[in-house]
Amino acid sequence: MDKFVIKGGKKLSGSVDINGAKNSTLPILAGAILSGDNVMIKNIPDLKDVRTMMDVLRSIGLRLTEDFESRELHIKPSEKLNIETPYELIKQMRASFFVLGPLLARMGKARVALPGGCAIGTRPVDIHLKGLEKLGAKIILGHGYVEASASKLVGDNVYLDFPSVGATENIMMAATLAEGKTLIENAAKEPEIDDLAAFLNTLGAKIKGAGTDVIEITGVKSLGGGTHSIIPDRIEAGTFMVAAAMTGSNIKINNVRLDHLEAVIAKLQDAGVSFYKTGTTIEVAAPERLKPVNIKSFPYPGFPTDMQPQFMAAMTLAKGTSCIQETIFENRFMHVAELKRMGANVQIKDRSVIVEGVKHLSGAPVMASDLRAGAALVLAALAASGKSEILRVYHIDRGYESFEKKLAGLGADISREKDTALY
């Protein structure tokens, strides 16, 4: 295993480029299963999760050629695909479950292992399965696998009990090849949904309303090839914004979709951070000390749950008391104990955390429990006095490409080293 070694207390300066969005790339890769022709995906990030999904696609018979230097991925189709995905790949990340809908729609059958991923909550897949059943799929659960089959999928009205991003994407992909029209009501509205729909429409799908709470899909007989460029990663951009805010720094962030970050920017402005926008570049200027701000995570366009841990880290240094409420994942406070090890004054109360800001954090050895918690600990270490070690950074590698190199480019004292300890 690797670890990050960080000597905190340094101001950041300069500029950083944002990569393609992980949360767009993964369902778009799954969507390529639906195509009967060559597909090229641009602005693809080189991430552990992306490589895992590429391995999943190869395991079912697609041919992939990647060039991460030029940010391009070429996918060649196969007339016959394996309908079963290997457990050793699916267990590595939850997003690999996205292959269920497109594989079912393309082949009429799919056998996919129940997913793994970050331990931040139960995140049940029943919403996915109920939606596929509404389209005519027969679902059997057993021995750790989901088996889905349908002689043909038929469009229907699908109401989601919760606006699940993954369920919206899985059902939308399956519906592209279903007979007739499908309406997904109470659909998730995240930008990554809109990006997936744009990709599928490029291939010949007929999808309207992506980005709203009602998505209309008119099924087509087949999808062709095409080229699509992934949107910038709003969570990576938000993480660097918080890095600047916590360290009292001024940095420029390039390749940003500002319209995707309105909730994050608004809350940082409430905390005293200034922003100067020019096209797809935003300059972040932090005050001497942050003001306390309350946040509550909500589905988009609300404050993103994927930014909650980073924002909590920032509030540990604010002048006053903040309340952080988590409404999406019931177990997304595992970073609290680690922040306490660094001197933070944080207390969990049900689904909320009360943060009493302190003047200084102190470097300490801490352990990443999941992707975004790991990012939060890195940010805390950048602002802390002394040396910190962030263990289990493989979590961070799942969602941030060359995180330590980008931070070092901004002036942070951070390095990746081998961790020889046994856990």
N, C-alpha and C positions, 0 to 999 in steps of 0.2 A: 504493500500500500504506500501511497504518497501522502505527504503532508505539506502544508504551507507554513513557512516560518516568516513572521511579520514583526518588524520593529516599527512600532507606531509613533504617532506624533508628528508626522511629516505632512506638509501641505501638498496638495495635488495641483498640477498645472498642465496646460497643453490641451490636446484634443484626442478623441477616441472615436473609432468607427464602430457602428452597430451592425451586427450580422443579421442574416435572415432569421425569421422567427421559428424557434423550435416547435412551438405549438401550432404553427401552420404547416411546417414541413412534414410532420409525422402523419397527419391525416391525408395530406396531399400525396405522399408516397403510397399510402394504402389505396387512395383513389385511382392510382395508376393501374391497379389490378383490373379496373373496368375497361381499360383501353384495348383495342385490337390493333393498335398501330404504335409507331415510335413516339415516345414522349421525352421532352427535354425540360428539366427543371433548373432554373437559374437562381443565383443568390442563395445557394444551399449552405447551411452552416456545418462545420466539421465538429460534430458533437457525438458523444458516446451513444446517446439515444438514437440519433440519426443513423449511425452505423449499425446499431442493433436492428432498426426497422429495415435497413437495406438487406441485412442478413435474412430477415423474415421473408422478404420478397424473393430473394434468391432461393430460399428453401422451398418455395411453392412453384418455382420454375421460371421466374422472370430473369432476364439478363440485364445486368446493370454495369455501366462503366462510369466511374466517377473521376472528376478532376477538381479536387478541393482548392487547388491554387487558383483556378479560373472560376470557381464556385458553380460548376455545372455538373449535372447528373443526367446521363442518357439511359433510358429504360426501353428495352426491346421486349415486345410481347411474346407470349406463347399461346398457341391454340388450346392446349390442354394444361391445366394447372393442377398441382397437388392440392387436395381439399383440406389437408391437415397441416397445422403448423406445429413445430416442435416446442415442447414445454420448456426446454432449456433456454430458448430465446424469449418466449412469451413471459416467463416469470421475471425477466429483468426489468420490464417496464409495462405499465398499465396501457400505454398508448398502442401497444401491439395488438390490442383487442379490436382496434379499428379495422382490421382485415376481415372481420366476420361479415359485415354487411356487403362490401364489394365482392368478396369471394362467393357468398351465397347468391348474389345477383348474377354473377358471371357464370358460375358452374352449377347452380341449383343445389349445391351442398357445401357445407363447411364444418370442420371440426377444429375448434380453437380452444386451447387451454385457458382456464380462468386466469386473469392477469395478476401480475405483481406490480412493483414500483415503490414509490415513497410511502412510508408508514405514517401518513398524516390523517388518515380517516378510513372509514369503511368503504365509501364510494361504491355502492352496490351497482351491479350491471343490470339489475332487473328492468330499469327504464329502457335500456337498449333492447332487451329481449321482448318486452311488451310491445314496443314499436314494430319490431320485425314480425311478431305474431300478427299484428294488425294488417300487415302487408301479405299475410298468407303463409308465413313460415311455420313449420312445425319445429318446436324446440325441445330438446332432451338434455337434461343436466345429469351428469354422473361421472364418477372417477376423476374429478377435477377438470372435466372438459365440458364445453357447450357444443352440442351437435345440432345444426340447423339444416333444414331441407325444405324445398318447395319445388313442385313441378313448374310453377311459374309464380312470380310475385305480382300482386294486383294492388294498384293504388287505393288509398283509403285516407280518412281523416285520423291523424294521430295526435292526441293531446298528451303532452308531457307533464307529469305531476310536478316536476321541478325542471327549470330550464338548464338541463345538463348539456354541457358543451359536447362531450363525447357521444352522448345518445343522439343529439341533434345531427352530428356529423355522420355517425354510423347509419342512421335511418335515411338521411338525405342521400348518401352514396348508394344504398340499396334501392331507393326509389327511382334513381335515374334510369334503371333498366326495367322497372316495373311497368305493367300494362295499365294505362290510364293515368289519372291525376292523384297526387298525394298532397295533402295539406298537413304540415307540422305546426301545431298550435302550441303556444307558450314555449316557442323555440328559444334557444340561447342566441344572444345578439353580439357575441364577441367578434372582433375584427377577423379572427382566424376562421370563423364560419364563412364570412364574406369572401375571404381569400380562397377557401376550398371551393365555394360555389363558382367563383371566377375561373378557377382551374378547370372544373368539370364542364362549365359552359364553353370554354376554349376547345374542349374535346368533342363538343356537340350536344351536351346535356341541355335541358330546358328548365332552368331554375330561376325563380323570381322571389324577391322578398328577403333574401339573405341579409342579415343585419337588422331585421325586424323580428317581431315575435310571431309572425306567421310566414312560413316559407311554403311556396307552391312549386311542386316538381311535376312536370309532365313527362312521363316515361318515354324513352326512345328505344329502338331495337338494339342499337350498338353505339359505342363511342369510338372516335378515331384518335389520331395523334394530335400533337400540338406542343407549344412552348409556353411556359409560365414562369414568372419571376416571383419569388417569395417576398412577402412584405417584411419590413424591418421588425426586429424583436422588441416589442414595447416593454417587456419585463427587463430585458438587459439594459435598455435605455434608462428605465426608471431606477434600476439598481445603481447605475453610475451617477444619476442625479442625487440619490441619497448619499453616495460616497462623497460627493462634493459637499453636500449639506453637512454631513457629520464631521468632516475634517476642516471646515471653515475655508473651503477652497473655491477657486474660480476655474472652471474647465469648459471646453466646448465639446459637444456631442454631435457627431455627424451621422447622417442617414437615419433620421428620426421622422416618424409620422406623428406629428404633434396632436392631430385629432384623435389618436388612439390613447393619449396620455392625459386627457383633460382632468380626470379625477385626481391623478397623482400630482400633476402640476398645481392644481388648486390647493391641495392639502400642504404641499411644500411652500407655496406662497403664504398660506396662513401661518406657517412656521417661521416666516421671515426671509425665505429664499427668493432671490430675484432671477428673472429669466429674460433673455434677450434673443428673439427669434429671427432667423434669416433663412428663408426657404426651408430646407430639410436639416438645417443646423440650429442647435439651441445652445446658448451660453448660460451656464449656471453659476450664480454668484451667491455665496453663503454669507450670512451675518456672522458676527463674532460669537453669538450663542443663539441657538434655536429657541423659538417659543413653543410651549406645549400645545398639542393639537389632538383632539379626539378623532378616531377613525372607526368605521364599521365596514367590514368587508361585505360586498354585495356582487351579484352577477353584473356583468357589463351592461350599462356604462357606469356602474358604481365602482367603488374603490376595489381594485383587484386583490383577491386573496393571495395571489402570488407575490404581492408587494407588502403584505402585512408584516412578515418577519423583519424585513429591511427597515420599514418605517418604525417598528417597535425599537429596533436598535438605535435609530436616530433619536427617538424620544427619551432614551435613557440619559441623554446629555442635555435635554431641554431644561429651561429655567421654569420649573413648575410641574404640575401633575397632568398626566394624559391618561385617557382610557382607550384601550384597544379592544374592539369587539370582533369576534370571528363567527360568522354565520354560515360559512360554507363547509369547512372541515372541522369535525369535533376534536381532533387530536393535533391541531396545528400550533401548539404552544411548547413543543419539546425543546425549543431554543431558550426558553425562559431560564431554566436551571443553569445553562452554560453562560448566559449573560450575567447571571448572579455571580458566577465564579470570577467575572471580570470587574465586579464591584457595582453592578447595576442594582437599583432598588426597584424590583418588580414583584408583583404579587398576583397570582391567579385567583379569580373569583368567578366560578362557573365558566361561562363562555367568554369572559372578559379578562383583561390584564390591566391592573392599575400600575402606572409607571410614574415614580417620583424621580424627576431628573436629578442627576448628580453632576458635580463640576468635572470630575475626571473618572475615566475607566482605567483599569490597570491590566497590563498584559498577563495572560495566563494560558495554560494548555486547555483547549476545549475541543469538543467533538461534534462534527456535523451529523445530524440525525436524518436530514433530508436535503433536497436541493436548495430550496430557498432559505431554510434555516442556516445552511452552510454559508450562503452568501451573506446573510445577516451577521454571522460571526466574523467573517472576513472584514466587513465594514467596521464592526466594533473594534477589531484589532488594529485597523488603520488609524482610528481615532485615539486608541488607548496609549498610555505611557508604558514604555518597556516592551518586552518581547512576548509574543504570543505564538502558539503552535496550533494550527487548525488541523485536526486529524480527520481521517476518512473523507478526503477531498474528492474521492470518486463520485460522491453525490453531486458535488459542484460541477464536475466535468460533464455530467449529464445535460446541463443546460447553459453553461457558459464556456465559450470557446476561448482558450488561451487567457483565462481570466487573470492569472498572475502576471502574464506578459503585458497585457493591456494596462493593468494597474502600475506595473513597473515603468511603463512608457509615460505615465502621468507623474512619475516621481516617487511612487511608493517604494518602501524598502521591503520587498516581498520576494521569496524564492520558494521553489518546489524542491523538496528533499524526500529521500526514501525514509519511510517509517518502519523501523525494524521491530517495534513492540508487538507483543501478542495480545489479542483481545479475546 
